[in-house]
Amino acid sequence: MHFGTIGAGTVAQAIAGHLVAAGHEVTLSNSRGPDTLLDVVTWLGPLASAGTTAEAAATDMVFLAVRWPQVGDALAGLPEWDGRILVDTTNNLEPAQPVVTGLGVETASEFVAGRAPGARVVKAFNTLHARYIAADPRHAQGRQLLFYAGDDEAAKADFHAVADTIGFAPVDAGTLRDGGRLMQIGGPLSALHALRQD
C-alpha cells in the first residue's frame, strides 16, 4: 500500500517512520509545500517522499495529522475521496487556550467525516501522546494498545491489519459516534497507555 499524510509534524513523522520501516511508501504533505519537507523525507529514507496535499490525499490510506483549527483548511478543495481511507488522528483541542472545542452531539471524527465526503474515516492514534506513537510499540512486556473507531467495517479491517503490521496491538472501539466518544479528550480511553501481552 501507498500511504499519505496531511500534515507533517511530530505525529505524522512518527507514523510515517513506522510505515517506512515496514517497507511501505509514504507521501508526506503540509500547508507550506513539498520543498519544506526535504529534510524530513531524507531522514525517513528512500521510501518517503514529499508531495502536495492533493497528492498525499490520493494515496490508498491517508493520515490526517494537523492541529484542530487547521482541519477545515487541510481538507478543503481536495479531489473526491472515492472510498479511500482517511485516518483521523486529531483531537478537538484549541491549542492556544487550550480548550476542547464543543461539537454538540457530533464527535470530532464525525465532524471530520462531514468535511471529507466519500472518505471512509477511521479514528486512531489520538488517544496516544506523540512519544508513545514514535516509540517502538513492541516491548518485552507486550505491544502498545492502539484504539480505533469507524463506521465502515472493511476500512477498519484494513486499518487493523496495517496497525498490526507496524507493531501496535489494535483494538476496535466501535463506531465514530460511540467509539469516538470513548476516544476523544475527556473519554475513558483518552491518554490511556497500556500494553497487550500476545
LINKA-V450205 format. One record per residue. N is the residue number from 1. PSI is psi in whole degrees, 0 to 359 (NA if undefined). OMEGA is omega in degrees with one decimal (none if undefined). D_FIRST is the distance of its C-alpha to the first C-alpha in whole Angstrom. Layout:
# LINKA-V450205
n-><N:N>
psi-><PSI:PSI>
omega-><OMEGA:OMEGA>
d_first-><D_FIRST:D_FIRST>
This chain:
# LINKA-V450205
n-><1:2:3:4:5:6:7:8:9:10:11:12:13:14:15:16:17:18:19:20:21:22:23:24:25:26:27:28:29:30:31:32:33:34:35:36:37:38:39:40:41:42:43:44:45:46:47:48:49:50:51:52:53:54:55:56:57:58:59:60:61:62:63:64:65:66:67:68:69:70:71:72:73:74:75:76:77:78:79:80:81:82:83:84:85:86:87:88:89:90:91:92:93:94:95:96:97:98:99:100:101:102:103:104:105:106:107:108:109:110:111:112:113:114:115:116:117:118:119:120:121:122:123:124:125:126:127:128:129:130:131:132:133:134:135:136:137:138:139:140:141:142:143:144:145:146:147:148:149:150:151:152:153:154:155:156:157:158:159:160:161:162:163:164:165:166:167:168:169:170:171:172:173:174:175:176:177:178:179:180:181:182:183:184:185:186:187:188:189:190:191:192:193:194:195:196:197:198>
psi-><152:128:157:157:135:106:146:32:204:313:313:317:322:313:316:321:318:319:316:317:333:3:16:151:141:130:118:147:160:181:348:354:156:327:335:355:9:318:322:312:331:317:321:332:180:342:351:143:159:138:181:167:322:321:318:322:346:359:176:321:128:134:120:113:66:168:152:315:343:356:311:311:323:327:350:140:12:156:166:141:329:40:2:158:129:115:114:112:6:163:142:67:126:109:337:329:307:140:154:131:124:134:15:225:345:138:166:319:333:322:314:315:325:342:5:64:135:348:146:105:133:130:129:161:346:343:349:138:151:325:331:330:319:327:159:122:351:119:163:329:349:186:148:124:140:107:146:158:157:166:347:115:322:320:319:322:319:316:317:315:318:313:320:319:323:8:351:165:91:142:122:119:358:210:171:327:305:309:323:321:323:327:334:168:130:345:162:342:352:129:23:114:117:159:149:128:127:NA>
omega-><175.2:-175.8:175.9:173.5:169.1:-167.0:-176.5:178.2:-173.3:-177.7:179.9:179.8:179.3:179.1:178.8:179.1:177.8:-178.3:178.3:179.7:178.6:175.1:-178.2:172.6:179.9:172.9:179.3:177.9:172.6:-176.1:-175.2:175.2:-175.0:-176.7:-179.0:-175.7:-175.4:178.9:-178.8:-176.9:174.4:178.3:-178.3:176.9:-170.2:177.9:179.0:176.9:176.7:179.8:173.2:177.2:178.6:178.6:177.8:-178.4:-179.4:-178.2:-174.1:179.8:-171.5:178.8:175.7:-174.0:177.2:174.9:-173.7:-179.9:-177.9:-173.5:-177.7:180.0:-177.8:-177.0:-176.4:172.1:179.6:176.4:178.2:-178.2:174.6:174.4:177.0:-175.0:175.0:179.0:-177.5:-179.7:-170.6:168.3:-177.9:-177.6:174.2:-171.6:-175.5:-174.6:-15.7:176.3:176.2:178.7:178.7:-178.8:-177.7:-179.1:-176.4:173.3:-178.3:-178.2:171.2:174.5:178.7:-179.2:178.7:179.2:176.1:-176.1:-178.6:177.7:171.6:-169.6:172.4:176.5:180.0:175.4:-176.1:-179.9:-175.8:169.4:-174.4:-177.3:177.3:176.0:-176.1:-176.5:173.5:-177.4:-179.4:-179.2:178.5:-177.2:-178.6:-178.2:179.4:175.2:176.9:179.2:176.2:-179.8:178.8:-179.1:-178.7:-174.5:179.9:177.9:178.3:178.6:177.9:179.2:179.2:-178.9:179.5:-179.5:178.4:-178.9:-177.4:168.6:-179.6:174.1:-173.1:-179.4:179.7:-178.9:177.4:-175.6:176.0:179.5:-174.7:177.9:178.9:178.3:178.1:-171.3:-174.8:-176.1:-176.4:178.0:-175.5:179.4:-179.1:179.4:176.3:-178.7:-176.5:179.2:174.4:176.2:-180.0:none>
d_first-><0:4:6:10:13:17:19:19:22:22:20:17:17:18:14:13:15:14:10:11:13:11:9:6:7:9:11:14:17:21:24:26:23:21:24:25:21:22:23:21:18:20:21:17:17:15:12:13:14:17:17:19:18:17:15:13:13:12:8:6:8:11:13:17:19:22:26:27:29:27:25:26:26:23:22:24:24:20:19:19:16:16:15:12:12:14:14:18:19:22:26:29:31:33:33:36:38:36:37:34:34:35:34:36:35:31:29:27:23:25:27:23:22:25:24:21:22:19:17:16:17:17:19:18:19:22:25:24:26:24:25:24:20:21:22:21:21:22:26:29:30:26:23:23:23:20:21:19:21:20:21:19:18:15:14:15:14:10:11:14:11:9:13:14:12:13:16:18:20:18:21:21:24:24:24:24:28:29:26:26:30:29:27:28:31:34:32:32:29:29:29:29:28:28:27:26:28:26>
